[in-house]
Amino acid sequence: MAIIKPFEAVRPQPEFAAEVSSLPYDVMNTAEARQMAEKNEKSFLHVSRAEIDFPEGIDEHSQEVYDRARDNFYKFMEDGTLFQEAYASLYIYQQNMQGRTQTGLVACSSIEDYFNDVIKKHELTRPEKEEDRIRHMETLQAHVGPIFLTYPKNNEVDEIILSITDNEEPVYNILTKDGVRHAVWLILDKDKTDQLVSIFENKIPFTYIADGHHRTASAAKVGLKMKEQNPNHDGTEDYNFFLSVLFPADQLQIMDYNRVVKDLDGLSDEAFLDKIITNYELRITNYENAKPTKRHQLAMYLSGKWYQLEAKEKIIKSDPIGVLDVTILDENVLNPLLGIKDVRTDKRIDFIGGIRGLEALQERVDSGEMKVAFALYPVSLQQLIDIADSGKIMPPKSTWFEPKLRDGLFSHLF
């Protein structure tokens, strides 16, 4: 069963919450982070992407960058931008985007649950990305980016959360530039906190990583290392738990996660299209009608033209991984035609979240930076859960969740 724990959050004073909160560190590059934090000395990007405080060209993985992140974090605490809660608490975090609301529980989750597969995974991680977050966490001695978890709907949890959000004022109520409203409630009632902890411990057998596999793996490895270094370890230490926000599965929506490729691996446009039609029905379309509307349908942008592709039955497998459109694309186009053997490491491919729309794909190709783009139909949340339950792994970059959790609203010291 799932273990959750109240914690003494480090969080912004209410008057600074809007300035502090930032998008997660891994959804932008350094140049974008510089632009987002421009003229905002309180942006949490000074902690999560501290290279922005150095001249261009700095190695973002140098120790001086991690040291600056630590210094900025504790400076925020010293100058009153951030403060640490006096008592261990749970929180409610509600997001509203384009009329859709999702309401999660902010808590610390157990690294033992991660190692024992009570927290289920659906993606592999990359060692270099783990190492970055490990060094960041170890230098700060804190988790500063919450992990996005989901769990099967539970009516008792829903009722407790609703009793608070319907009757109490939030401690934060922020409308961010992307049009998403973020509201946070502090759960003051100890009985309700105890009830929530008990429900998870006794009635919710598993939770699932929706977004944040690298941060979760890094937090677990940091905790394990600290356990090994502590001769008096008893399991209650804060390093045994990591910062998370848990949302009921029925409230979440996965968006498409799309691909752009630099070249056709020596093929001409005509030769590439001739090979495509072996496994896909293909027709020319336009920007307005290109977006896929069902499984096994995808859009392709090549040399100024949009195409709609539909997978032929012969290439659709029945197993949980083989049926995914990202798998079908990998096995029938990216690997055999474009020579991309491993999408996790190949520098010729890049990925664009569906929130940016087809326009972002078209721009990357029209700029000459990329040669071809593919837009996919999104994976369903049930597919994600089924794959995680089966112990299998999705292809990399299969899911994109929106809205994103904001960094800086909660941190966890360990």
Helices and strands as residue ranges (DSSP letters): E 4-5, E 10-12, G 14-16, H 17-20, G 25-27, H 30-37, H 45-48, G 50-53, H 63-78, E 82-84, E 91-97, E 100-110, H 111-115, E 119-120, H 127-140, E 142-143, E 147-151, H 155-165, E 172-175, E 181-186, H 190-203, E 207-211, H 213-229, G 238-240, E 241-248, G 249-251, E 254-255, E 257-261, H 269-276, E 280-285, G 287-289, E 297-302, E 305-311, G 313-315, H 325-329, I 330-334, E 349-353, G 354-356, H 357-366, E 372-376, H 381-390, E 400-401, E 412-413
